[in-house]
């Protein structure tokens, strides 16, 4: 079993050896502990590629809740919406679901 320990950012005490080796590419040094083998592990996080990137302001984040209206008679769509509102156990969320339910009066 490996557990995470301390994380040291580049330039902090304890990273001198790794800064000398990786320079500006070094992000941090992590200490991990393997209790089964009784070993202390050091890992380094380095930057291997850089490319231009800009925020897509039109993209809806995956964790954002959105309202959904399903018209009466849209059976397949209603089933998909209800399935998205399940909590993983096959049961629907207990009234706390932000997922809109189809209404016969819509």
C-alpha positions as a Markdown table, in Angstrom:
| # | Residue | x | y | z |
|---|---|---|---|---|
| 1 | Unk | 0.0 | 0.0 | 0.0 |
| 2 | Unk | 1.5 | 3.3 | -1.1 |
| 3 | Unk | 0.5 | 6.5 | 0.7 |
| 4 | Unk | 1.2 | 10.1 | -0.2 |
| 5 | Unk | 3.3 | 12.2 | 2.0 |
| 6 | Unk | 4.8 | 15.7 | 1.6 |
| 7 | Unk | 4.7 | 17.7 | -1.6 |
| 8 | Unk | 7.4 | 20.3 | -2.1 |
| 9 | Unk | 7.1 | 23.0 | -4.8 |
| 10 | Unk | 10.0 | 23.8 | -7.1 |
| 11 | Unk | 12.5 | 26.1 | -5.4 |
| 12 | Unk | 11.7 | 25.1 | -1.9 |
| 13 | Unk | 14.3 | 23.5 | 0.4 |
| 14 | Unk | 14.6 | 19.8 | -0.6 |
| 15 | Unk | 14.3 | 20.4 | -4.3 |
| 16 | Unk | 17.8 | 21.7 | -5.1 |
| 17 | Unk | 19.0 | 18.4 | -6.6 |
| 18 | Unk | 15.9 | 18.2 | -8.8 |
| 19 | Unk | 16.0 | 21.8 | -9.9 |
| 20 | Unk | 19.6 | 21.3 | -11.0 |
| 21 | Unk | 18.5 | 18.3 | -13.1 |
| 22 | Unk | 15.1 | 19.5 | -14.5 |
| 23 | Unk | 15.4 | 23.4 | -14.2 |
| 24 | Unk | 12.3 | 25.4 | -15.1 |
| 25 | Unk | 10.4 | 22.2 | -16.1 |
| 26 | Unk | 10.2 | 21.0 | -12.4 |
| 27 | Unk | 6.8 | 21.5 | -10.9 |
| 28 | Unk | 7.2 | 19.7 | -7.5 |
| 29 | Unk | 8.7 | 16.8 | -5.6 |
| 30 | Unk | 6.5 | 14.3 | -3.8 |
| 31 | Unk | 7.3 | 11.9 | -1.1 |
| 32 | Unk | 5.3 | 8.6 | -1.0 |
| 33 | Unk | 5.6 | 5.7 | 1.4 |
| 34 | Unk | 5.2 | 2.0 | 0.5 |
| 35 | Unk | 4.3 | 0.3 | 3.8 |
| 36 | Unk | 4.5 | -3.2 | 2.4 |
| 37 | Unk | 8.0 | -2.9 | 1.1 |
| 38 | Unk | 9.0 | -0.4 | 3.8 |
| 39 | Unk | 10.4 | 2.1 | 1.2 |
| 40 | Unk | 10.3 | 5.8 | 0.9 |
| 41 | Unk | 9.7 | 7.0 | -2.7 |
| 42 | Unk | 10.4 | 10.3 | -4.3 |
| 43 | Unk | 8.6 | 11.4 | -7.4 |
| 44 | Unk | 9.0 | 14.5 | -9.5 |
| 45 | Unk | 6.4 | 16.3 | -11.5 |
| 46 | Unk | 7.8 | 17.9 | -14.6 |
| 47 | Unk | 6.4 | 19.8 | -17.6 |
| 48 | Unk | 6.9 | 17.8 | -20.7 |
| 49 | Unk | 4.9 | 19.9 | -23.2 |
| 50 | Unk | 3.6 | 23.4 | -23.5 |
| 51 | Unk | 1.1 | 24.8 | -26.0 |
| 52 | Unk | -1.1 | 27.8 | -26.3 |
| 53 | Unk | -4.6 | 27.5 | -24.8 |
| 54 | Unk | -7.5 | 29.8 | -24.3 |
| 55 | Unk | -10.7 | 29.4 | -22.2 |
| 56 | Unk | -13.7 | 28.3 | -24.2 |
| 57 | Unk | -16.3 | 30.6 | -22.6 |
| 58 | Unk | -19.2 | 28.9 | -24.5 |
| 59 | Unk | -18.5 | 25.5 | -23.0 |
| 60 | Unk | -20.8 | 24.3 | -20.2 |
| 61 | Unk | -18.7 | 22.6 | -17.4 |
| 62 | Unk | -19.5 | 18.9 | -16.8 |
| 63 | Unk | -20.4 | 19.5 | -13.2 |
| 64 | Unk | -22.9 | 22.4 | -13.8 |
| 65 | Unk | -26.5 | 21.7 | -13.2 |
| 66 | Unk | -28.9 | 22.8 | -15.9 |
| 67 | Unk | -32.6 | 22.8 | -16.1 |
| 68 | Unk | -34.3 | 20.5 | -18.7 |
| 69 | Unk | -37.8 | 20.6 | -20.0 |
| 70 | Unk | -39.2 | 17.4 | -21.5 |
| 71 | Unk | -42.6 | 17.7 | -23.3 |
| 72 | Unk | -45.3 | 15.3 | -22.9 |
| 73 | Unk | -44.9 | 12.4 | -25.3 |
| 74 | Unk | -41.1 | 12.6 | -25.5 |
| 75 | Unk | -40.7 | 9.2 | -23.9 |
| 76 | Unk | -37.1 | 8.4 | -24.9 |
| 77 | Unk | -35.9 | 11.8 | -23.8 |
| 78 | Unk | -37.8 | 11.5 | -20.5 |
| 79 | Unk | -36.2 | 8.1 | -19.8 |
| 80 | Unk | -32.7 | 9.6 | -20.5 |
| 81 | Unk | -33.3 | 12.5 | -18.2 |
| 82 | Unk | -34.6 | 10.2 | -15.4 |
| 83 | Unk | -31.6 | 7.9 | -15.9 |
| 84 | Unk | -29.2 | 10.9 | -15.5 |
| 85 | Unk | -31.0 | 11.7 | -12.2 |
| 86 | Unk | -30.3 | 8.3 | -10.7 |
| 87 | Unk | -27.9 | 8.0 | -7.8 |
| 88 | Unk | -26.0 | 5.0 | -9.1 |
| 89 | Unk | -28.0 | 2.5 | -7.1 |
| 90 | Unk | -30.8 | 2.3 | -9.6 |
| 91 | Unk | -33.0 | 4.4 | -7.4 |
| 92 | Unk | -34.0 | 8.0 | -8.3 |
| 93 | Unk | -32.6 | 10.7 | -6.1 |
| 94 | Unk | -35.0 | 11.4 | -3.1 |
| 95 | Unk | -36.6 | 14.6 | -4.2 |
| 96 | Unk | -33.3 | 16.5 | -4.2 |
| 97 | Unk | -32.6 | 16.0 | -7.9 |
| 98 | Unk | -32.2 | 19.1 | -9.9 |
| 99 | Unk | -33.4 | 17.1 | -13.0 |
| 100 | Unk | -36.7 | 18.3 | -14.3 |
| 101 | Unk | -39.4 | 15.6 | -14.6 |
| 102 | Unk | -41.7 | 15.5 | -17.7 |
| 103 | Unk | -45.0 | 17.2 | -17.1 |
| 104 | Unk | -48.2 | 16.1 | -18.9 |
| 105 | Unk | -49.3 | 19.8 | -18.8 |
| 106 | Unk | -46.2 | 21.2 | -20.6 |
